[in-house]
Amino acid sequence: MGQIEKEVKILNVDVNKIKNVLKNAGVEPKGKYIQDIYTFDLPLLEQLYINYVDKLIIEKDSRPIIKMISEIRPCFDTKDLMLIESIIGTRDLLDYIKNLENNFGLLKSEKLISLMKKTNENFSKWIRLRQTGKQTTVTIKKIVNSKGQYELDAVDELEFEVPNVEIGKEFLEDLGYFFARHQIKMRIAYDYKNTEIVIDKWPRIAPYVEIEGPSKEEIDEAIIMLGYKVENAIIINTDDVYKEVGIDIYSDEYKDLSFDDKEMEFVKKCME
């Protein structure tokens, strides 16, 4: 079972100030890490949709397409549902797919394929292989939102450990996923009551604090404890933090995103 992350960020923080606040509150770091992160991208929705529809028609195997539609269905708005109904006679794609007597050739409509392409804007799913100290994990992350905004409850995460990076890479490549990019970052992690507070420093952007917890109320309490107002915390993913400074980390230029010498010196001081 995956779990839903509830998390916010406070950008452009003073690392030493945050460390001192936590120390004065009696909270010591549970870990200081340099993390190596390898991202493996999944195919675009329209590519998966075409493959899964073919599998449904040829092999009568509805499992892949049912799982896909179940995941992306919250992204469909009223106009999308009306489009679906105009093609297959019902707004519920799942019900239509589950009835093996239906004409699945209709699912190959160019309009439905275009709908899947549009849905990419509000749906994102990727695989992360991350090494933190001696621990290596594979994480499948999914953002689903009908408004196309990064909301507090928008990230679904499934994570498990693997022995090491090499085995993790081989495992993912055997499943048909291939390396997309490598990133490095600093993380100093704390546990505060039921929340996790981390100080992150990525290459080329200012440090930020990320707070994750089981409820908004507990996250807000941690924000205030750190000396900030609740409105200082925002809901944003790291990709968009980079976009705010004009960096597209998905471009070939940033396929390997690492610290330069000056940043590494700063990171070492932060981790002392």
Backbone as CSV, one residue per row, in Angstrom:
resi,resn,N_x,N_y,N_z,CA_x,CA_y,CA_z,C_x,C_y,C_z
1,MET,0.841,-1.192,0.000,0.000,0.000,0.000,0.872,1.236,0.000
2,GLY,0.520,2.217,-0.841,1.206,3.490,-0.809,0.644,4.342,0.309
3,GLN,1.349,5.425,0.618,0.842,6.340,1.616,0.817,7.741,1.039
4,ILE,-0.087,8.571,1.597,-0.223,9.942,1.137,0.680,10.830,1.975
5,GLU,1.562,11.555,1.321,2.398,12.523,2.001,1.621,13.813,2.201
6,LYS,1.747,14.403,3.380,1.267,15.763,3.614,2.504,16.582,3.915
7,GLU,2.850,17.491,3.023,4.112,18.185,3.196,4.047,19.606,2.649
8,VAL,4.853,20.459,3.262,4.989,21.844,2.811,6.466,22.212,2.847
9,LYS,6.794,23.317,2.178,8.163,23.802,2.166,8.214,25.257,2.627
10,ILE,9.317,25.616,3.280,9.647,27.003,3.582,10.946,27.287,2.837
11,LEU,10.887,28.194,1.879,12.022,28.414,0.989,12.995,29.450,1.549
12,ASN,14.223,29.399,1.011,15.254,30.411,1.297,15.512,30.587,2.793
13,VAL,15.826,29.492,3.454,16.026,29.540,4.903,17.507,29.717,5.247
14,ASP,17.730,30.186,6.468,19.068,30.257,7.050,19.303,28.937,7.782
15,VAL,20.195,28.122,7.258,20.387,26.773,7.797,20.812,26.813,9.261
16,ASN,21.765,27.660,9.596,22.243,27.718,10.981,21.147,28.168,11.937
17,LYS,20.317,29.096,11.485,19.208,29.564,12.321,18.234,28.424,12.610
18,ILE,17.887,27.660,11.593,16.967,26.537,11.776,17.579,25.493,12.710
19,LYS,18.845,25.188,12.510,19.528,24.206,13.368,19.520,24.659,14.827
20,ASN,19.759,25.948,15.064,19.784,26.468,16.434,18.407,26.439,17.074
21,VAL,17.371,26.779,16.299,16.006,26.726,16.830,15.663,25.305,17.270
22,LEU,16.001,24.351,16.437,15.701,22.956,16.762,16.524,22.488,17.965
23,LYS,17.772,22.898,18.019,18.630,22.516,19.151,18.082,23.085,20.448
24,ASN,17.662,24.354,20.418,17.107,24.989,21.619,15.783,24.351,22.031
25,ALA,15.089,23.743,21.076,13.830,23.045,21.385,14.093,21.607,21.835
26,GLY,15.370,21.250,21.930,15.723,19.902,22.370,15.606,18.848,21.289
27,VAL,15.610,19.292,20.039,15.470,18.352,18.916,16.824,18.204,18.231
28,GLU,17.366,17.002,18.268,18.656,16.719,17.646,18.444,16.034,16.293
29,PRO,19.356,16.221,15.357,19.192,15.579,14.044,19.255,14.063,14.145
30,LYS,18.377,13.413,13.395,18.419,11.944,13.359,19.342,11.449,12.254
31,GLY,19.729,12.376,11.376,20.639,11.979,10.296,21.074,13.173,9.472
32,LYS,22.316,13.109,8.991,22.853,14.117,8.076,23.399,13.362,6.875
33,TYR,22.905,13.677,5.690,23.212,12.856,4.529,23.568,13.694,3.298
34,ILE,24.394,13.116,2.468,24.494,13.532,1.073,23.761,12.453,0.289
35,GLN,22.673,12.814,-0.369,21.851,11.829,-1.066,22.129,11.843,-2.566
36,ASP,22.290,10.651,-3.122,22.355,10.479,-4.568,20.994,9.991,-5.038
37,ILE,20.421,10.712,-6.005,19.067,10.412,-6.467,19.091,10.133,-7.964
38,TYR,18.566,8.978,-8.337,18.482,8.586,-9.739,17.002,8.485,-10.090
39,THR,16.592,9.221,-11.114,15.189,9.230,-11.505,14.981,8.424,-12.780
40,PHE,13.934,7.618,-12.765,13.555,6.804,-13.914,12.164,7.244,-14.336
41,ASP,12.019,7.737,-15.538,10.730,8.226,-16.020,9.880,7.095,-16.583
42,LEU,8.574,7.248,-16.436,7.613,6.329,-17.034,7.147,6.889,-18.373
43,PRO,6.651,6.046,-19.261,6.147,6.542,-20.552,4.998,7.528,-20.364
44,LEU,4.766,8.364,-21.367,3.656,9.298,-21.335,2.324,8.542,-21.349
45,LEU,1.290,9.182,-20.813,-0.010,8.518,-20.679,-0.559,8.023,-22.001
46,GLU,-0.427,8.847,-23.055,-1.001,8.428,-24.336,-0.307,7.180,-24.885
47,GLN,1.003,7.049,-24.617,1.727,5.860,-25.062,1.250,4.627,-24.309
48,LEU,1.118,4.772,-22.981,0.615,3.659,-22.177,-0.809,3.296,-22.578
49,TYR,-1.632,4.308,-22.783,-3.039,4.077,-23.128,-3.159,3.257,-24.410
50,ILE,-2.425,3.639,-25.436,-2.477,2.910,-26.714,-2.032,1.464,-26.519
51,ASN,-0.940,1.272,-25.772,-0.439,-0.088,-25.533,-1.458,-0.931,-24.769
52,TYR,-2.082,-0.320,-23.744,-3.009,-1.070,-22.905,-4.318,-1.376,-23.645
53,VAL,-4.760,-0.455,-24.500,-5.965,-0.721,-25.293,-5.703,-1.871,-26.262
54,ASP,-4.534,-1.879,-26.894,-4.173,-2.987,-27.789,-4.157,-4.309,-27.023
55,LYS,-3.635,-4.275,-25.810,-3.589,-5.489,-24.988,-4.996,-5.953,-24.647
56,LEU,-5.888,-4.992,-24.405,-7.279,-5.310,-24.101,-7.962,-5.952,-25.307
57,ILE,-7.736,-5.389,-26.484,-8.396,-5.880,-27.698,-7.840,-7.239,-28.122
58,ILE,-6.524,-7.367,-28.114,-5.886,-8.576,-28.644,-5.902,-9.725,-27.631
59,GLU,-5.577,-9.395,-26.357,-5.404,-10.455,-25.358,-6.562,-10.541,-24.362
60,LYS,-7.535,-9.617,-24.484,-8.651,-9.567,-23.543,-8.170,-9.370,-22.099
61,ASP,-7.015,-8.726,-21.961,-6.449,-8.468,-20.633,-6.737,-7.011,-20.271
62,SER,-7.670,-6.817,-19.339,-8.102,-5.465,-18.984,-7.353,-4.895,-17.782
63,ARG,-6.484,-5.687,-17.163,-5.862,-5.243,-15.910,-5.023,-3.966,-16.059
64,PRO,-4.137,-3.869,-17.059,-3.328,-2.636,-17.152,-4.156,-1.381,-17.401
65,ILE,-5.148,-1.465,-18.297,-5.935,-0.279,-18.624,-6.842,0.112,-17.455
66,ILE,-7.343,-0.879,-16.701,-8.173,-0.566,-15.533,-7.347,0.163,-14.474
67,LYS,-6.136,-0.306,-14.239,-5.283,0.357,-13.239,-4.961,1.782,-13.673
68,MET,-4.639,1.962,-14.959,-4.290,3.283,-15.450,-5.458,4.253,-15.322
69,ILE,-6.639,3.852,-15.786,-7.805,4.736,-15.742,-8.194,5.029,-14.298
70,SER,-8.059,4.049,-13.419,-8.367,4.263,-12.001,-7.486,5.361,-11.415
71,GLU,-6.221,5.401,-11.844,-5.285,6.395,-11.327,-5.556,7.791,-11.872
72,ILE,-5.901,7.884,-13.151,-5.996,9.210,-13.777,-7.413,9.772,-13.781
73,ARG,-8.403,8.970,-13.432,-9.802,9.410,-13.511,-10.080,10.699,-12.738
74,PRO,-9.437,10.939,-11.561,-9.697,12.208,-10.865,-9.273,13.441,-11.664
75,CYS,-8.453,13.262,-12.696,-8.004,14.396,-13.508,-9.053,14.852,-14.511
76,PHE,-10.056,14.026,-14.792,-11.050,14.365,-15.807,-12.024,15.411,-15.266
77,ASP,-12.242,16.479,-16.041,-13.247,17.471,-15.658,-14.551,17.172,-16.404
78,THR,-15.542,18.037,-16.231,-16.866,17.788,-16.821,-16.789,17.701,-18.346
79,LYS,-16.010,18.584,-18.967,-15.873,18.553,-20.423,-15.239,17.242,-20.883
80,ASP,-14.274,16.757,-20.112,-13.633,15.484,-20.455,-14.657,14.341,-20.404
81,LEU,-15.475,14.343,-19.374,-16.479,13.285,-19.218,-17.513,13.337,-20.341
82,MET,-17.871,14.547,-20.747,-18.814,14.696,-21.863,-18.200,14.176,-23.161
83,LEU,-16.903,14.412,-23.343,-16.201,13.897,-24.515,-16.209,12.373,-24.515
84,ILE,-15.899,11.792,-23.370,-15.888,10.338,-23.246,-17.265,9.771,-23.580
85,GLU,-18.300,10.414,-23.045,-19.668,9.939,-23.286,-20.041,10.027,-24.763
86,SER,-19.567,11.068,-25.443,-19.901,11.220,-26.861,-19.280,10.131,-27.717
87,ILE,-18.233,9.483,-27.217,-17.523,8.458,-27.995,-18.009,7.049,-27.658
88,ILE,-18.155,6.761,-26.349,-18.491,5.386,-25.960,-19.893,5.252,-25.366
89,GLY,-20.624,6.372,-25.217,-21.998,6.303,-24.736,-22.154,6.336,-23.242
90,THR,-21.060,6.448,-22.500,-21.106,6.549,-21.044,-19.921,7.379,-20.571
91,ARG,-20.097,8.036,-19.428,-19.004,8.837,-18.888,-17.998,8.004,-18.106
92,ASP,-18.372,6.777,-17.789,-17.527,5.939,-16.938,-16.696,4.985,-17.790
93,LEU,-15.447,5.344,-18.022,-14.559,4.491,-18.816,-14.347,3.131,-18.159
94,LEU,-14.273,3.133,-16.840,-14.008,1.870,-16.146,-15.130,0.867,-16.360
95,ASP,-16.360,1.319,-16.203,-17.491,0.411,-16.412,-17.498,-0.118,-17.844
96,TYR,-17.176,0.743,-18.783,-17.167,0.342,-20.187,-16.096,-0.725,-20.435
97,ILE,-14.923,-0.524,-19.859,-13.805,-1.449,-20.071,-14.078,-2.799,-19.415
98,LYS,-14.755,-2.782,-18.283,-14.976,-4.027,-17.541,-15.980,-4.958,-18.235
99,ASN,-16.752,-4.422,-19.160,-17.716,-5.234,-19.901,-17.063,-5.725,-21.190
100,LEU,-16.663,-6.971,-21.220,-15.920,-7.512,-22.361,-16.769,-7.632,-23.617
101,GLU,-18.083,-7.364,-23.513,-18.962,-7.410,-24.681,-18.944,-6.089,-25.462
102,ASN,-18.330,-5.059,-24.896,-18.332,-3.742,-25.539,-17.350,-3.675,-26.708
103,ASN,-17.537,-2.683,-27.550,-16.677,-2.463,-28.712,-15.454,-1.656,-28.293
104,PHE,-14.351,-2.351,-27.997,-13.163,-1.666,-27.500,-12.410,-0.923,-28.602
105,GLY,-12.796,-1.145,-29.837,-12.208,-0.372,-30.921,-12.477,1.118,-30.770
106,LEU,-13.603,1.465,-30.104,-13.935,2.878,-29.886,-12.896,3.560,-28.989
107,LEU,-12.217,2.768,-28.167,-11.228,3.339,-27.251,-10.004,3.882,-27.987
108,LYS,-9.863,3.489,-29.261,-8.715,3.959,-30.041,-9.015,5.271,-30.763
109,SER,-10.122,5.898,-30.408,-10.485,7.197,-30.978,-9.352,8.203,-30.766
110,GLU,-9.054,8.989,-31.787,-8.022,10.007,-31.675,-8.365,11.027,-30.594
111,LYS,-9.660,11.260,-30.390,-10.070,12.211,-29.362,-9.734,11.694,-27.961
112,LEU,-9.893,10.394,-27.742,-9.534,9.826,-26.442,-8.020,9.826,-26.248
113,ILE,-7.291,9.546,-27.293,-5.822,9.592,-27.204,-5.363,11.017,-26.897
114,SER,-6.014,12.005,-27.512,-5.692,13.405,-27.228,-6.040,13.768,-25.784
115,LEU,-7.117,13.173,-25.269,-7.489,13.411,-23.875,-6.396,12.893,-22.941
116,MET,-5.857,11.720,-23.239,-4.775,11.172,-22.424,-3.547,12.087,-22.469
117,LYS,-3.279,12.624,-23.654,-2.145,13.537,-23.800,-2.351,14.786,-22.944
118,LYS,-3.569,15.312,-22.938,-3.881,16.493,-22.125,-3.767,16.189,-20.636
119,THR,-4.136,14.972,-20.264,-4.143,14.589,-18.854,-2.740,14.574,-18.268
120,ASN,-1.718,14.440,-19.111,-0.341,14.503,-18.617,-0.072,15.770,-17.813
121,GLU,-0.828,16.846,-18.109,-0.616,18.121,-17.422,-0.993,18.031,-15.941
122,ASN,-1.945,17.155,-15.611,-2.439,17.056,-14.232,-2.056,15.753,-13.548
123,PHE,-1.262,14.943,-14.209,-0.909,13.639,-13.653,0.576,13.410,-13.883
124,SER,1.258,13.019,-12.845,2.693,12.746,-12.983,3.049,11.531,-12.144
125,LYS,3.819,10.643,-12.720,4.229,9.436,-12.012,5.664,9.121,-12.397
126,TRP,6.486,8.896,-11.416,7.893,8.622,-11.704,8.474,7.698,-10.644
127,ILE,9.653,7.181,-10.935,10.336,6.259,-10.031,11.652,6.886,-9.613
128,ARG,11.916,6.844,-8.327,13.153,7.411,-7.781,13.960,6.325,-7.088
129,LEU,15.228,6.238,-7.428,16.190,5.359,-6.750,17.102,6.267,-5.944
130,ARG,17.127,6.107,-4.629,17.857,7.051,-3.786,18.755,6.332,-2.788
131,GLN,19.983,6.813,-2.695,20.939,6.290,-1.714,21.133,7.342,-0.635
132,THR,20.837,6.964,0.605,20.993,7.838,1.755,21.869,7.124,2.771
133,GLY,23.137,7.512,2.837,24.056,6.775,3.691,24.181,5.343,3.210
134,LYS,23.858,4.395,4.082,23.939,2.984,3.721,22.593,2.433,3.239
135,GLN,21.570,3.253,3.246,20.230,2.797,2.839,19.944,3.199,1.397
136,THR,19.411,2.249,0.624,19.010,2.516,-0.757,17.539,2.144,-0.915
137,THR,16.757,3.061,-1.471,15.329,2.821,-1.614,14.869,3.084,-3.039
138,VAL,13.828,2.365,-3.438,13.102,2.645,-4.671,11.752,3.219,-4.262
139,THR,11.392,4.354,-4.852,10.138,5.019,-4.517,9.350,5.301,-5.787
140,ILE,8.108,4.879,-5.797,7.194,5.223,-6.889,6.327,6.369,-6.393
141,LYS,6.414,7.519,-7.062,5.674,8.705,-6.632,4.649,9.079,-7.695
142,LYS,3.494,9.513,-7.231,2.402,9.841,-8.144,1.699,11.101,-7.663
143,ILE,1.540,12.059,-8.573,0.762,13.261,-8.280,-0.502,13.204,-9.110
144,VAL,-1.649,13.234,-8.452,-2.934,13.244,-9.152,-3.742,14.406,-8.616
145,ASN,-4.177,15.298,-9.506,-5.002,16.402,-9.064,-5.891,16.883,-10.187
146,SER,-7.174,16.976,-9.916,-8.106,17.365,-10.965,-7.948,18.820,-11.377
147,LYS,-7.342,19.634,-10.521,-7.139,21.039,-10.841,-5.760,21.300,-11.440
148,GLY,-4.926,20.277,-11.459,-3.594,20.466,-12.009,-2.708,21.292,-11.111
149,GLN,-3.008,21.317,-9.809,-2.205,22.062,-8.866,-1.590,21.107,-7.865
150,TYR,-0.444,21.503,-7.313,0.241,20.653,-6.345,-0.386,20.880,-4.975
151,GLU,-1.265,19.974,-4.558,-2.007,20.148,-3.328,-1.366,19.353,-2.193
152,LEU,-1.810,19.646,-0.962,-1.233,19.012,0.216,-1.349,17.497,0.168
153,ASP,-2.486,16.999,-0.327,-2.720,15.560,-0.359,-2.517,14.968,-1.753
154,ALA,-1.719,15.614,-2.581,-1.656,15.227,-3.981,-0.625,14.150,-4.276
155,VAL,0.269,13.845,-3.352,1.374,12.943,-3.649,1.152,11.591,-2.976
156,ASP,1.047,10.564,-3.792,0.921,9.192,-3.310,2.272,8.527,-3.478
157,GLU,2.744,7.858,-2.439,4.111,7.326,-2.464,4.141,5.873,-2.008
158,LEU,4.884,5.050,-2.755,5.144,3.665,-2.381,6.648,3.476,-2.377
159,GLU,7.205,3.066,-1.249,8.666,2.991,-1.120,9.085,1.659,-0.509
160,PHE,10.202,1.126,-1.005,10.754,-0.106,-0.436,12.273,-0.090,-0.608
161,GLU,12.945,-0.862,0.225,14.410,-0.889,0.207,14.929,-1.908,-0.800
162,VAL,16.104,-1.611,-1.357,16.857,-2.547,-2.188,18.287,-2.585,-1.632
163,PRO,19.041,-3.647,-1.925,20.372,-3.780,-1.312,21.338,-2.649,-1.635
164,ASN,21.351,-2.176,-2.889,22.280,-1.113,-3.262,21.824,-0.484,-4.579
165,VAL,22.515,0.580,-4.991,22.135,1.305,-6.201,22.221,0.420,-7.436
166,GLU,23.269,-0.383,-7.523,23.464,-1.221,-8.713,22.313,-2.205,-8.880
167,ILE,21.909,-2.852,-7.800,20.790,-3.791,-7.878,19.495,-3.045,-8.179
168,GLY,19.338,-1.839,-7.597,18.152,-1.041,-7.873,18.045,-0.669,-9.338
169,LYS,19.170,-0.257,-9.938,19.179,0.082,-11.360,18.835,-1.135,-12.213
170,GLU,19.441,-2.283,-11.893,19.185,-3.500,-12.664,17.716,-3.916,-12.555
171,PHE,17.164,-3.795,-11.345,15.764,-4.148,-11.113,14.845,-3.286,-11.972
172,LEU,15.074,-1.975,-11.980,14.210,-1.068,-12.737,14.386,-1.246,-14.243
173,GLU,15.611,-1.481,-14.682,15.849,-1.686,-16.113,15.221,-2.994,-16.587
174,ASP,15.213,-4.010,-15.712,14.560,-5.271,-16.067,13.056,-5.088,-16.241
175,LEU,12.489,-4.098,-15.556,11.064,-3.804,-15.692,10.773,-2.923,-16.898
176,GLY,11.837,-2.478,-17.568,11.645,-1.669,-18.767,11.791,-0.183,-18.554
177,TYR,12.279,0.230,-17.369,12.484,1.648,-17.089,13.976,1.952,-17.162
178,PHE,14.306,3.098,-17.704,15.714,3.433,-17.888,16.039,4.787,-17.286
179,PHE,17.269,4.921,-16.878,17.756,6.115,-16.204,17.429,7.386,-16.977
180,ALA,16.929,8.393,-16.264,16.625,9.684,-16.876,17.591,10.767,-16.418
181,ARG,17.861,10.830,-15.095,18.746,11.875,-14.596,19.286,11.512,-13.215
182,HIS,20.393,12.172,-12.848,21.008,11.990,-11.535,21.083,13.346,-10.845
183,GLN,20.750,13.362,-9.562,20.824,14.590,-8.773,21.453,14.273,-7.421
184,ILE,22.043,15.281,-6.824,22.634,15.123,-5.506,22.088,16.219,-4.615
185,LYS,21.908,15.930,-3.336,21.458,16.973,-2.417,21.927,16.662,-1.006
186,MET,21.900,17.710,-0.181,22.167,17.558,1.247,20.845,17.479,1.981
187,ARG,20.773,16.629,2.972,19.585,16.563,3.821,20.000,16.386,5.278
188,ILE,19.455,17.249,6.137,19.593,17.104,7.585,18.185,16.877,8.112
189,ALA,17.961,15.730,8.751,16.603,15.307,9.105,16.390,15.288,10.614
190,TYR,15.189,15.703,11.007,14.790,15.737,12.419,13.391,15.138,12.561
191,ASP,13.137,14.560,13.728,11.776,14.178,14.109,11.298,15.135,15.185
192,TYR,10.139,15.778,14.924,9.543,16.668,15.916,8.104,16.216,16.135
193,LYS,7.864,15.656,17.325,6.564,15.067,17.639,6.201,14.079,16.516
194,ASN,5.068,14.305,15.838,4.665,13.362,14.784,5.093,13.800,13.391
195,THR,5.904,14.854,13.319,6.320,15.353,12.014,7.799,15.069,11.758
196,GLU,8.146,15.097,10.484,9.554,15.057,10.097,9.906,16.420,9.501
197,ILE,10.979,16.993,10.007,11.477,18.270,9.505,12.836,18.011,8.862
198,VAL,12.986,18.434,7.607,14.274,18.246,6.950,14.758,19.574,6.369
199,ILE,16.061,19.771,6.439,16.708,20.900,5.778,17.352,20.345,4.518
200,ASP,16.922,20.821,3.377,17.441,20.342,2.098,18.237,21.441,1.407
201,LYS,19.355,21.048,0.836,20.126,21.946,-0.030,20.405,21.210,-1.326
202,TRP,19.845,21.750,-2.417,20.056,21.215,-3.746,21.032,22.126,-4.499
203,PRO,21.698,21.610,-5.513,22.586,22.469,-6.304,21.849,23.638,-6.943
204,ARG,22.470,24.811,-6.873,22.041,26.015,-7.597,20.782,26.690,-7.068
205,ILE,20.213,26.198,-5.965,19.092,26.905,-5.338,19.368,27.017,-3.843
206,ALA,18.699,27.995,-3.207,18.889,28.227,-1.775,18.307,27.076,-0.959
207,PRO,18.820,26.866,0.250,18.281,25.798,1.102,16.811,26.056,1.440
208,TYR,16.089,24.973,1.679,14.707,25.108,2.148,14.424,24.053,3.204
209,VAL,13.370,24.299,3.957,12.897,23.336,4.952,11.650,22.663,4.417
210,GLU,11.576,21.368,4.603,10.373,20.615,4.232,9.828,19.969,5.495
211,ILE,8.532,20.090,5.691,7.874,19.518,6.868,6.807,18.552,6.401
212,GLU,6.900,17.338,6.897,5.933,16.302,6.522,5.303,15.737,7.781
213,GLY,3.992,15.540,7.738,3.317,15.005,8.908,1.975,14.402,8.564
214,PRO,1.321,13.806,9.554,0.050,13.113,9.301,-1.144,14.045,9.151
215,SER,-1.009,15.303,9.579,-2.144,16.217,9.487,-1.657,17.649,9.298
216,LYS,-2.532,18.483,8.768,-2.211,19.901,8.570,-1.940,20.580,9.908
217,GLU,-2.714,20.220,10.936,-2.568,20.846,12.246,-1.174,20.599,12.828
218,GLU,-0.675,19.369,12.689,0.645,19.051,13.234,1.755,19.707,12.414
219,ILE,1.543,19.818,11.113,2.505,20.525,10.266,2.543,22.001,10.646
220,ASP,1.371,22.603,10.860,1.311,24.013,11.241,2.030,24.247,12.573
221,GLU,1.885,23.320,13.508,2.556,23.451,14.802,4.075,23.470,14.620
222,ALA,4.575,22.612,13.734,6.019,22.570,13.482,6.499,23.867,12.822
223,ILE,5.708,24.413,11.923,6.063,25.676,11.253,6.226,26.781,12.290
224,ILE,5.277,26.872,13.211,5.305,27.914,14.234,6.480,27.697,15.182
225,MET,6.753,26.441,15.532,7.883,26.139,16.399,9.195,26.618,15.785
226,LEU,9.296,26.552,14.455,10.518,26.981,13.775,10.636,28.507,13.685
227,GLY,9.577,29.203,14.111,9.632,30.651,14.117,9.020,31.299,12.892
228,TYR,8.253,30.547,12.126,7.614,31.074,10.920,6.108,31.157,11.112
229,LYS,5.466,31.910,10.249,4.020,31.936,10.196,3.543,30.840,9.244
230,VAL,2.339,30.354,9.478,1.806,29.289,8.625,1.808,29.708,7.162
231,GLU,1.526,30.982,6.903,1.475,31.450,5.517,2.861,31.525,4.865
232,ASN,3.940,31.387,5.659,5.280,31.345,5.080,5.546,30.018,4.362
233,ALA,4.787,28.996,4.714,4.968,27.674,4.116,4.142,27.568,2.846
234,ILE,4.719,26.985,1.837,4.015,26.832,0.567,4.041,25.375,0.127
235,ILE,3.129,25.072,-0.776,3.037,23.724,-1.337,3.608,23.781,-2.741
236,ILE,4.784,23.221,-2.910,5.478,23.316,-4.194,6.453,22.143,-4.297
237,ASN,6.628,21.611,-5.494,7.619,20.552,-5.637,8.962,21.159,-6.041
238,THR,10.009,20.389,-5.902,11.358,20.906,-6.124,11.565,21.333,-7.574
239,ASP,10.939,20.633,-8.504,11.053,21.021,-9.914,10.632,22.467,-10.116
240,ASP,9.530,22.855,-9.432,9.011,24.210,-9.595,9.862,25.239,-8.859
241,VAL,10.527,24.809,-7.783,11.479,25.713,-7.125,12.588,26.081,-8.106
242,TYR,13.065,25.088,-8.847,14.090,25.350,-9.866,13.543,26.262,-10.965
243,LYS,12.310,26.045,-11.370,11.726,26.871,-12.432,11.688,28.340,-12.035
244,GLU,11.486,28.597,-10.734,11.413,29.977,-10.264,12.739,30.722,-10.427
245,VAL,13.835,29.965,-10.535,15.143,30.621,-10.766,15.614,30.390,-12.197
246,GLY,14.687,29.934,-13.054,14.997,29.813,-14.473,15.739,28.559,-14.875
247,ILE,15.641,27.504,-14.077,16.336,26.253,-14.383,15.321,25.155,-14.672
248,ASP,15.448,24.532,-15.836,14.638,23.371,-16.193,15.482,22.126,-15.978
249,ILE,15.249,21.447,-14.860,16.113,20.315,-14.522,15.870,19.113,-15.425
250,TYR,14.861,19.188,-16.301,14.613,18.092,-17.232,15.349,18.283,-18.553
251,SER,16.026,19.407,-18.697,16.798,19.622,-19.919,18.092,18.820,-19.855
252,ASP,18.664,18.544,-21.022,19.896,17.748,-21.081,21.035,18.405,-20.310
253,GLU,20.992,19.730,-20.212,22.053,20.464,-19.513,22.159,20.051,-18.049
254,TYR,21.034,19.644,-17.464,21.010,19.311,-16.045,20.727,17.828,-15.814
255,LYS,21.119,17.007,-16.749,20.926,15.559,-16.605,21.702,15.022,-15.400
256,ASP,22.822,15.669,-15.099,23.609,15.342,-13.904,23.743,16.633,-13.109
257,LEU,23.004,16.745,-12.019,22.935,17.978,-11.239,23.677,17.764,-9.925
258,SER,24.874,18.356,-9.827,25.733,18.143,-8.663,26.205,19.477,-8.095
259,PHE,26.745,19.438,-6.880,27.285,20.633,-6.249,28.593,21.051,-6.903
260,ASP,28.791,22.368,-7.042,30.117,22.832,-7.427,30.968,22.935,-6.155
261,ASP,32.233,23.315,-6.280,33.152,23.306,-5.143,32.689,24.234,-4.024
262,LYS,32.177,25.420,-4.398,31.735,26.390,-3.393,30.526,25.864,-2.628
263,GLU,29.593,25.243,-3.359,28.412,24.683,-2.701,28.785,23.521,-1.794
264,MET,29.717,22.700,-2.235,30.128,21.564,-1.422,30.777,22.026,-0.122
265,GLU,31.529,23.110,-0.182,32.122,23.672,1.025,31.033,24.141,1.991
266,PHE,29.992,24.789,1.437,28.853,25.229,2.253,28.146,24.040,2.876
267,VAL,27.932,22.998,2.092,27.251,21.799,2.566,28.014,21.155,3.718
268,LYS,29.327,21.056,3.587,30.146,20.438,4.648,30.025,21.225,5.957
269,LYS,29.992,22.554,5.858,29.849,23.382,7.061,28.483,23.169,7.699
270,CYS,27.447,23.052,6.853,26.093,22.817,7.376,25.986,21.502,8.119
271,MET,26.763,20.513,7.693,26.655,19.182,8.271,27.588,18.963,9.461
272,GLU,28.364,19.978,9.803,29.251,19.860,10.959,28.453,19.754,12.253
